[in-house]
Amino acid sequence: MKILITTDFFVPSVTGVSTVVVNEMLMLPFQGHEVRLLTIGDARISYFRDGVYHMKASRIKPFPDSYMTFSYRDPLLGDILAWKPDVIHSNNEFFSMGYARRIQRVLHIPLLHTCHTDFTRYDEQQRIRHTLWDAAMAAVVKRRVRFCSLLISPSAAHKAMLERYRISKPIEVLPSGIELSRFGLSLPEETRNRIRSEYGFGVEHIVLISVCRLASEKRVNRTIDAFFLLSLLEPSVRLLIVGGGPKQESLKQQVRDFGLENRVIFTGTVPSESIHRLYQASDLFVSSSIRESQGLGFVEAMASGLPVLLREDGSLGFSIEESGCGFLYHDEKGFVSILSSLIHNPSLIRQMGERAKKESERFNLERWACALSALCVRLHADFSLKESNQANHRRHDQQGGEHTVQ
């Protein structure tokens, strides 16, 4: 079966969405499918390369690491229609979905859509539910997905958000998979020490790592606030912030204001194939995000054998504290208290890391790919049967009309 994936975010951008679509392109061919991808490119011309349609971008950019378009009459669209995909899998509700909808309408094929984002977390004031913000996002998302045949939600908590939006489309919960083998590899001690030294870290340092897109909703500024307090008590601690995004410069300024330039290091955007080395060169994973849709970075860290310190774990579908692979904290005081205790108990860090690696198996990439493939096959079969039945009804109606005229 031919499957066209559409996305606003793609490599080299490091986001949960880009990770998912890269894994999908990698794994679905092993399920017997022919896969291509459509994204909004980084150039003023469109081109097709290595199975990816890069559609011409607008001169206007919403963020430094993403692109947009207002034109859906690109000549490259003819090549996609000629390829004739059987199913479209959309991964963003905005710019690339415009192409997905156009292709769906011309070819009369089903549109599967994964809702990756919990839009309520984009309200920086953290207003309570059912506010004007939530109502506005509900209206936008509901309108954007009205042409979809089936929706995928990465967690039960995220599905609850969609149901609160009163979206009537059928919704399947399918946590995204991770290529665990790459993250589970152990670095030789010499290589690990060399990577740490490249960022100014010695063997005596405890390295905390944060991996995410540097945007408001990830609340990295809160991590830096808490780290500043921790650094006053624990001079051996360091923070490695991995990723790029619109808040990168303001976060660097925050670090300078605290005088933490030698203790907090920004890597910028890192190629996805290299991120596992940074996890394995670190000691603990930290996050201040409170509304993750799927927590892929959490899973990557666990698969790398790192204990995780999080503000919430609802996106994972299990309790990190009950499983013994991490802790939840509620404020800066909790952040400092938990990490101060862990820093002085290296054996507990190792034990929690081993449990974390075991729990990460829940997100096995092969298992996820099989489930996604089955959804696509079922959706295509159901859609084809529905189209066939509707065609039969039209023929019967036409025949009945002809007899009536006679």
Beta strands, then each sheet from edge to edge (+ up, - down):
strand 1: 2-7
strand 2: 34-40
strand 3: 47-49
strand 4: 52-55
strand 5: 87-90
strand 6: 111-114
strand 7: 150-153
strand 8: 171-173
strand 9: 206-211
strand 10: 237-242
strand 11: 264-268
strand 12: 284-286
strand 13: 308-310
strand 14: 326-328
sheet 1: 3+ 4- 2- 1- 5- 6- 7- 8-
sheet 2: 11+ 10+ 9+ 12+ 13+ 14+
end
